[in-house]
Amino acid sequence: MAKQIKHALVIGGGVAGPVTAMALQQAGIEATVHEAYQGDAVGVGAGLGLAPNGLAALDVIGAGDLVRALGDPMQSIVLQSWNGKRLAEFGSPGRLEPTRLVMRSDLYQALYDEALRRGIRIEHGKKLVGVDEQPGAVTAKFADGTTATGDLLIGADGIRSTVRGLIDPAAPSPRYAGLQGFGSMYAAAGVVPDTGGKMYMTFGKRAFFGLQVIDGQAVWFVNLPWAEPLSQPQAVARGAERWLAELATACAGDRTPAAELIRRTDPAHLMMTGPMESMPVVPHWSRDRLVLVGDSAHAPSSSSGQGASLAIESAVELAHCLRDLPLRQALARYEALRRPRVERIIKAAERTNSNKAAGPVGRVLRDALMPIGMRLISPEKMAWQFEHRIDWASPAAA
């Protein structure tokens, strides 16, 4: 057992932060989570898919069933063209449990509460502004003038990570996919029938639309092509009523319930999730006693359906390696295990985004060629994404 790391500073209190702290605790390493915002993230974010591999990673730290209770099964995803033509249908291989549709706010709250229940300290209002590195230790410096010292500093601070820039000032910035994200829930009884555990996704003429109806509740989202990225605050400032009109117009020519659901949505219930982005390849995941986990290192676009699951996997794998190996070897092994997998998924999501933002000619080619291409991709060929498991019981190899 490697005993170099006794206390870790986890920067970021979203989804990856509490999972990282719980995994470290299970590995015998104390962790404190430092969150930049004064308040929590209850009510922030739309729905997301938690894939079988993400649930399995949560099982390693005893939190899988906690999350399963929150969501609804997504048995498969049905891809359609704007005129209702079915392009493809795919899901997890039948031997695996289905992906679960979970509201990000619910996931955050459950993991946050569980971390507190396990005795993990979460401090708010701790915006990281710099670090002071000493032999055998690292000190985090926060905007409020306070500091904290530990054996390792872990950046779980998202796609706009401060820690990433401290590790490598030349690190890339997020890449905009040309799409803005929106979503909501609507009591759809009598408007849209239950979708039978399936998520229907439509490549519309002017926007990409997703819909799943569960027990009379329609969970919908729209990816709207938009030339320049708008931050979430900028999108909010533009006004929910204005966006709903824009979204309804964008979906009006498609043979889907999109325009009707959007027109019926209360502006107060519209969720504006900001620009759809992904991270280009991040050359350096660690330096000395600094390391990245989750979106700070590998943020796939939401089109991947794997963002939260990959972040959870990486948090658990990092703790696994730190448990068994000296620090330098642990960080090298962690990156070697994770980088090929996450970069393969990021590339696949980028191809999906290019289809969502296709122009008139590209749309015709996409709709003609996608059914042919999808026939060549069986669920078994996609199983590598969902079957990934972390062997916590076995020592992490150097």
Solvent accessible surface area in square Angstrom, and as a share of the most:
residue,aa,sasa,rsa
1,M,151,0.67
2,A,24,0.19
3,K,141,0.60
4,Q,98,0.44
5,I,9,0.05
6,K,142,0.60
7,H,38,0.17
8,A,0,0.00
9,L,1,0.00
10,V,0,0.00
11,I,8,0.04
12,G,9,0.09
13,G,4,0.04
14,G,22,0.21
15,V,17,0.10
16,A,13,0.10
17,G,0,0.00
18,P,0,0.00
19,V,0,0.00
20,T,0,0.00
21,A,0,0.00
22,M,1,0.00
23,A,0,0.00
24,L,0,0.00
25,Q,72,0.32
26,Q,76,0.34
27,A,8,0.06
28,G,67,0.64
29,I,8,0.04
30,E,104,0.46
31,A,7,0.05
32,T,1,0.01
33,V,0,0.00
34,H,3,0.01
35,E,23,0.10
36,A,45,0.35
37,Y,167,0.63
38,Q,148,0.66
39,G,43,0.41
40,D,79,0.41
41,A,22,0.17
42,V,78,0.45
43,G,59,0.57
44,V,86,0.49
45,G,22,0.21
46,A,19,0.15
47,G,32,0.30
48,L,39,0.19
49,G,15,0.15
50,L,0,0.00
51,A,1,0.01
52,P,1,0.01
53,N,1,0.01
54,G,0,0.00
55,L,0,0.00
56,A,15,0.12
57,A,3,0.02
58,L,0,0.00
59,D,64,0.33
60,V,35,0.20
61,I,3,0.02
62,G,59,0.57
63,A,0,0.00
64,G,1,0.01
65,D,106,0.55
66,L,68,0.34
67,V,0,0.00
68,R,52,0.19
69,A,90,0.70
70,L,67,0.33
71,G,9,0.08
72,D,52,0.27
73,P,46,0.29
74,M,16,0.07
75,Q,97,0.43
76,S,13,0.08
77,I,34,0.17
78,V,0,0.00
79,L,17,0.08
80,Q,33,0.15
81,S,2,0.01
82,W,60,0.21
83,N,55,0.28
84,G,36,0.35
85,K,105,0.44
86,R,123,0.45
87,L,7,0.04
88,A,12,0.09
89,E,70,0.31
90,F,46,0.19
91,G,17,0.16
92,S,25,0.16
93,P,2,0.02
94,G,83,0.80
95,R,146,0.53
96,L,35,0.17
97,E,58,0.26
98,P,32,0.20
99,T,18,0.11
100,R,42,0.15
101,L,15,0.08
102,V,2,0.01
103,M,39,0.17
104,R,67,0.24
105,S,16,0.11
106,D,64,0.33
107,L,0,0.00
108,Y,5,0.02
109,Q,55,0.24
110,A,14,0.11
111,L,0,0.00
112,Y,29,0.11
113,D,69,0.36
114,E,19,0.09
115,A,0,0.00
116,L,82,0.41
117,R,173,0.63
118,R,55,0.20
119,G,64,0.62
120,I,9,0.04
121,R,127,0.46
122,I,20,0.10
123,E,49,0.22
124,H,48,0.21
125,G,11,0.11
126,K,31,0.13
127,K,111,0.47
128,L,9,0.04
129,V,84,0.49
130,G,10,0.09
131,V,28,0.16
132,D,71,0.37
133,E,69,0.31
134,Q,61,0.27
135,P,141,0.89
136,G,40,0.38
137,A,21,0.17
138,V,0,0.00
139,T,17,0.10
140,A,0,0.00
141,K,86,0.36
142,F,8,0.03
143,A,64,0.49
144,D,78,0.40
145,G,67,0.64
146,T,58,0.34
147,T,84,0.49
148,A,22,0.17
149,T,76,0.44
150,G,6,0.06
151,D,30,0.16
152,L,0,0.00
153,L,0,0.00
154,I,0,0.00
155,G,0,0.00
156,A,10,0.08
157,D,35,0.18
158,G,26,0.25
159,I,35,0.18
160,R,147,0.54
161,S,10,0.07
162,T,54,0.31
163,V,0,0.00
164,R,12,0.04
165,G,33,0.32
166,L,49,0.24
167,I,8,0.04
168,D,20,0.10
169,P,126,0.79
170,A,90,0.70
171,A,21,0.17
172,P,35,0.22
173,S,79,0.51
174,P,32,0.20
175,R,110,0.40
176,Y,49,0.18
177,A,29,0.22
178,G,23,0.22
179,L,0,0.00
180,Q,0,0.00
181,G,4,0.04
182,F,4,0.02
183,G,1,0.01
184,S,1,0.01
185,M,76,0.34
186,Y,42,0.16
187,A,66,0.51
188,A,0,0.00
189,A,83,0.64
190,G,89,0.86
191,V,45,0.26
192,V,12,0.07
193,P,108,0.68
194,D,86,0.44
195,T,19,0.11
196,G,57,0.55
197,G,18,0.17
198,K,60,0.25
199,M,6,0.03
200,Y,55,0.21
201,M,34,0.15
202,T,3,0.02
203,F,6,0.02
204,G,8,0.08
205,K,78,0.33
206,R,136,0.50
207,A,3,0.02
208,F,3,0.01
209,F,6,0.02
210,G,0,0.00
211,L,8,0.04
212,Q,1,0.00
213,V,2,0.01
214,I,31,0.16
215,D,130,0.68
216,G,25,0.24
217,Q,71,0.32
218,A,0,0.00
219,V,15,0.08
220,W,2,0.01
221,F,47,0.20
222,V,0,0.00
223,N,9,0.05
224,L,9,0.05
225,P,50,0.31
226,W,60,0.21
227,A,94,0.73
228,E,120,0.54
229,P,59,0.37
230,L,35,0.17
231,S,43,0.28
232,Q,84,0.37
233,P,92,0.58
234,Q,99,0.44
235,A,0,0.00
236,V,72,0.41
237,A,89,0.69
238,R,53,0.19
239,G,26,0.25
240,A,20,0.15
241,E,128,0.57
242,R,143,0.52
243,W,0,0.00
244,L,14,0.07
245,A,61,0.48
246,E,53,0.24
247,L,0,0.00
248,A,10,0.08
249,T,78,0.46
250,A,3,0.02
251,C,2,0.01
252,A,62,0.48
253,G,45,0.43
254,D,14,0.07
255,R,168,0.61
256,T,28,0.16
257,P,49,0.31
258,A,0,0.00
259,A,10,0.08
260,E,64,0.29
261,L,0,0.00
262,I,1,0.00
263,R,151,0.55
264,R,117,0.43
265,T,7,0.04
266,D,67,0.35
267,P,48,0.30
268,A,86,0.67
269,H,113,0.50
270,L,14,0.07
271,M,46,0.21
272,M,20,0.09
273,T,65,0.38
274,G,2,0.02
275,P,23,0.14
276,M,14,0.06
277,E,26,0.12
278,S,5,0.03
279,M,1,0.00
280,P,25,0.16
281,V,85,0.49
282,V,2,0.01
283,P,70,0.44
284,H,98,0.44
285,W,3,0.01
286,S,31,0.20
287,R,84,0.31
288,D,99,0.51
289,R,47,0.17
290,L,0,0.00
291,V,0,0.00
292,L,0,0.00
293,V,1,0.00
294,G,0,0.00
295,D,52,0.27
296,S,0,0.00
297,A,3,0.03
298,H,2,0.01
299,A,3,0.02
300,P,10,0.07
301,S,1,0.00
302,S,86,0.56
303,S,27,0.17
304,S,25,0.16
305,G,36,0.35
306,Q,1,0.00
307,G,21,0.21
308,A,19,0.15
309,S,0,0.00
310,L,0,0.00
311,A,7,0.05
312,I,0,0.00
313,E,1,0.00
314,S,0,0.00
315,A,0,0.00
316,V,0,0.00
317,E,11,0.05
318,L,0,0.00
319,A,0,0.00
320,H,12,0.05
321,C,0,0.00
322,L,3,0.02
323,R,29,0.11
324,D,28,0.14
325,L,15,0.07
326,P,60,0.38
327,L,14,0.07
328,R,215,0.79
329,Q,87,0.39
330,A,0,0.00
331,L,11,0.05
332,A,64,0.49
333,R,72,0.26
334,Y,1,0.00
335,E,37,0.17
336,A,61,0.48
337,L,60,0.30
338,R,1,0.00
339,R,44,0.16
340,P,89,0.56
341,R,24,0.09
342,V,0,0.00
343,E,37,0.17
344,R,134,0.49
345,I,2,0.01
346,I,14,0.07
347,K,121,0.51
348,A,31,0.24
349,A,2,0.02
350,E,56,0.25
351,R,153,0.56
352,T,44,0.26
353,N,9,0.04
354,S,73,0.47
355,N,46,0.24
356,K,18,0.08
357,A,42,0.33
358,A,28,0.22
359,G,37,0.36
360,P,99,0.62
361,V,113,0.65
362,G,29,0.28
363,R,41,0.15
364,V,100,0.58
365,L,102,0.51
366,R,16,0.06
367,D,20,0.10
368,A,58,0.45
369,L,109,0.54
370,M,27,0.12
371,P,19,0.12
372,I,90,0.46
373,G,30,0.29
374,M,39,0.18
375,R,177,0.65
376,L,124,0.62
377,I,75,0.38
378,S,47,0.30
379,P,63,0.40
380,E,100,0.45
381,K,132,0.56
382,M,31,0.14
383,A,4,0.03
384,W,71,0.25
385,Q,21,0.10
386,F,24,0.10
387,E,65,0.29
388,H,51,0.23
389,R,112,0.41
390,I,16,0.08
391,D,85,0.44
392,W,39,0.14
393,A,99,0.76
394,S,45,0.29
395,P,110,0.69
396,A,9,0.07
397,A,58,0.45
398,A,96,0.75
